[in-house]
Amino acid sequence: MKEIPYEELRAFEGRVAAAAGRGKDPVNAPMIRHWCEAMGDTNPAYAGADPVAPATMLQVWTMGGLSGHDGRSSAYDALFALLDGAGYTSVVATDCEQEYVRALRPGDEITFDAVIESVSERKTTKLGTGHFVTTRMDIHAGGALAGTHRFRILKYAPAKRKPKGKRPRPVVNRDNAGFWEGVAGHRLLIQRCGGCGTPRFPWLPGCNACGSPEWDTVEASGEGTVYSYVVMHHPPFPAFDPPYAVGLVELAEGVRIVSNVVGVPYDKVRIGMRVQLEFLRVDADVELPVFRVVEGEGEGGGGDQEVRGRGRGGAGGEG
């Protein structure tokens, strides 16, 4: 990261960011309906024979979709290249402001122009150090100004991460102590009802099928498939390194367990993938069970922490 003379950045203020842009579709009733359904807005002004578009949809009519828009200026690209070259390679949207001049109605054809309104001096935030860039877009309908949309981003160099804290310890009580004893011995133990024989997980003091308090344990093979999963991005917690995949794994024995899915990038995890249990050592005195994707099920790539296993294990990863 290097400092850019502020005069060099201010020279971009007032320069065109986009010129003679045109909305890909006119204002239309189906998009208004989708917006209102998503927002839960039942205002009758947005339906009926002569509806208006919700004012906050102002930017919607200018968006280019996945294919984008033509007409972005060389000045805008040059500003971002300058910031990237100085090490401010990350970007996050911070806020937007809108001003409304007149209501938009189905059939209105939208055009717009945009300028680089301001570039801030260097600022330091919790995310990192960088510059705020504000773009102002003037939106027209039928040649008349309909509203103004200001969009502000931060182009920044990420702050250095603080050292990781300790992972949270599992809560061990008299109902699940046997499970964690199994984990300590690299065994995945599933309860089995002494009355009806139903396997169950997580551990419970009684059977939720027949109510019997009698039970014994079965050691699971550790084979399973991804039944469902989520990718954790936020909120961040000490000792965790998002994004990471947390899976609901269906074991061969018929019960499901929540744990991390490893062995492929988080965005390559898929429902139905075959997985095998392993143990992940998270620090000197705690190992947790995770599920590694079976070879051939996805792209490889493990973590840098010590993982141990022999086709058997336990549960309770970063989920």
N, C-alpha and C positions, 0 to 999 in steps of 0.2 A: 504494500500500500504506500502510495506517495501522495503528497499534497499537490493539488492543482491550483495555480494562481486564480484567485476568485474572479479577477477581471476577465480571465479567459472563459470562465463559465458564464458570467453575466452577459458576455457578448452574444449568447444564444437567446437571451430573453427577447421576446417580440418576434422571433423568427417563425416562419410557417412550419407547422408540424404535419399538416395534411391540408390539401386544397381541393375544392370542388368534389368532395365526397358525396356519394349518393346512396341512400338507403336501399338495400337489396329488395325490400318489399315495401309497398305502401302501408300506412297504418291500416290494420285489419281487425275485424271482430274476432276471428278464431284466436289470435294471439292475445287479445284483451281478455277473452274468456279463460285461456290457460293461466294467464297472470293472476286473475282474480281468484281462480280456484286454488292456485298454489299459495296465495297470500291470505286466503280466507276472507276476501273483501267482497261483501254482498251489496255494496252501494248501488242503488237502482240506476244511477246516472251512467253506469258502465254497461248497461244492457238496454234492450228495447229497440224501438224503431229508429231513434236518433242518439246513439250512444256517444260518449266521449271516452278517450283513453285515460286511464289513471295518470296523473301528472308525473308520478315517479317512474313511469315507463319511458321517460324522455330518452334515455340512452339506448333503450332496447331497439329503437328504430334505426340506429346508426351502426349496430354491431354487424361485423362481417362474417361471423360464423367461423368454421374451421378453415375455410379457404381465404379468409381475410379480405382486405380492401386494397385496391390500387391507390396510388396517389400520396403515400407517405413521403415526406420531404427528406432530402439529403441532410438537412440541418439536424433533424431528429436523430437520424442514424449516426451522424458525426458526433453529437453530444453523447450518445450511449457508447460509442467506440472510445471516446476520450475517457469516460468514467471507467469502462472496462479495463482499458490499458493502464489506468492508475491503481487497479486492484479492487475497484468497487464493483464486483462481479455479481453480487446477489441483488435481488429486487423483491420488494414487498409493497403491496398497495396499502396505503395508510388511511385515506379518507376521500370523500368526494362531496362536492357542493353543487346544488342545482338551483337555478332561478327559472321561474315559469312566466312566460309572457302571454300565451294564449293556449287554449285547449286544443288538443289534436283529435281529429275524427277519422273514422274509416274512410279510406280513399285519399287521404293527404299524402302527397309525395314528399319525401324527406331529403334535404340536402344539408351538408355541413362543411364547415371549415374549422381548423384547429391551429392554435399557436402555442409555442412554449412560453407560458406566462411568467414563470419565475424559476430560478435555480438558487437554492439556499447556500449559505456558507456551510463549511463542513460542520456536521453535528455528530455527537456521540450519543447513542441510545443503548438500551440493553441488548438489542440485536447486534449492534456493531457501529462502526463509524462510516459516515457517508454524506450524501447530499440529497435533499428533497427536491424533486422535480415536479412542477405543477403545469399541467396542460389544460388550456381552456378551449372548449369546443362550442361554437355557436351553431345552433340547430335551426334550420328554416323549414317552413312548410309553405309551398306555393310561392316561394320567394320572400316571404315575410318571416321575421324572427319569431320563433316559437319558444325558445328557451336557451339557457346556457348551462353547460355541464363542465365543472372543474374536477379534474382527477389528479390526485397527488400520490406519488410513489416515493420510496426511499431506495436509492441505489447505494449499496453499502458493502463494506468488507466485514464479514462476520467476526464477532468478538471471539476470542479464544475461549474454549470451553473450560469450565471449572472441573477440577478432578472429580471423578465419580464418587458418590457416597456409597455406603453399604446397602446392599439389597435388603428389602424388608424380610424379616424372619417369618417362617410359617407359624401360624397359631396352632399349638399342639395342646389338645385337651384329652380327657379320658375317653371320649368317643372316637377320636381319630389317632390316638397314640400308636396303635398297632400298625396303621398305615405308614407312619413316619419311621417306625422301627424297621419296616420292610424296606423303605427307601434307603435307610442307612446301610442295609445289607444288600443293596442293589437288587431288590425284589419288588415287583408290582403286585400288591395283594388286593384282591377284590373280595368283598364280603359275599357270602352265600347263605341265604336263609335256611335255618335248620328245620323250618316247618314246611315250606313249599318249594325250597330249592332255588328260588329266584336270586340271580346275582344282582348286586346293587353297588352303585358308586355315585356320589361320594359316600363315605362311611356314615352310617346312622345307627342309633341304639336299637331300632326295631325295624321290621320289614314293612315297607309301604305297600306291599301287595296283600299280605295276610295278617300283619300285625304281630307276628311272632317275635319275641325278644331273643330267640335262640339263633345262633349263627356260627359259621366257621369261615375259613378263608380259602381262596383258590389263587394260585400264582398265575398271573397272566403271561402270555407269550410276548407281549409288547407289540404284536402286529396290529395294524389298524389302517383306517382310511380317514381322510379329511372329510368330515360330515358338513362342517361349516367353518367360516373363519372371518376375522376382522383384521384390518391393518391399523395399528395404533400410531397416530401422529401427535395428538395433543390430548390432554395436557402433558407437558414433559415432567418427569419425576427424577430426582437424583438416583444415580446408578442404572438408569435405563437409557437406551440409545435409540430413540425412534428415528425412522419408522421401523416397525417389526411386526411380524405376523403372529397372531394368537389364534390357535385352531381349536375347534371342538372335534375331537378325534373319536371315532367309533372303533372300539377294540373288537378283536375277533371273538371275544367272550360275550359281546352283546351290550356292553355298557359304554357310556361316553365320558370323556375326560377332557378338561381344558388344560392346554399347555402351549408352549411355543412350537412353531413349525420351523425347522432349520434345514440347511443343506441346499436351498435355492434362494434367490433374492426374494424379498418380501412381496414384490409385485408379480412373481411367477407362481405363487401358491394358488392351487385350484381345488375345488370340491372334487372328491373322488380320488385324489392322489393317494397312493399307498405310502405308508410311513412305518418306521420302526423306532421303538423307544431307545433312548440313550440317556446318560446322565451328564449334566452340565455342572461343572464346579464353578460357582460364582464368586467364592472367596475361600479362605483357608478352612472354614468350618461348616460350609453349607454347600451341598450338592442338590440340584433340582433336576427333575426329569423333563426332557424335551423329546420331540419327535422329529427324526430326520427323514426327509423324503427318500424313498427307495431309489437306487440308481436306475436311470432310464425313465423316471417319472417327470423329470424337469432338469433345468440347468443347474450345474453344481455350484458350490461356493459356500463354505462354512465360515464360522466366526473365528476369532483369534483366542477364544477361551478354551480351556481344556475340557474335552468331552470324552467320557468313558462309557462303555457299554458292551454287553455281550448278548444283545437280543432280548434283554429284560430290563426293567427299570421301574420308575415311579412317575408321579404327576405333580404339576404345580409350577409351571414356568412363569413367564413375565405377565401372563394374564392376571 
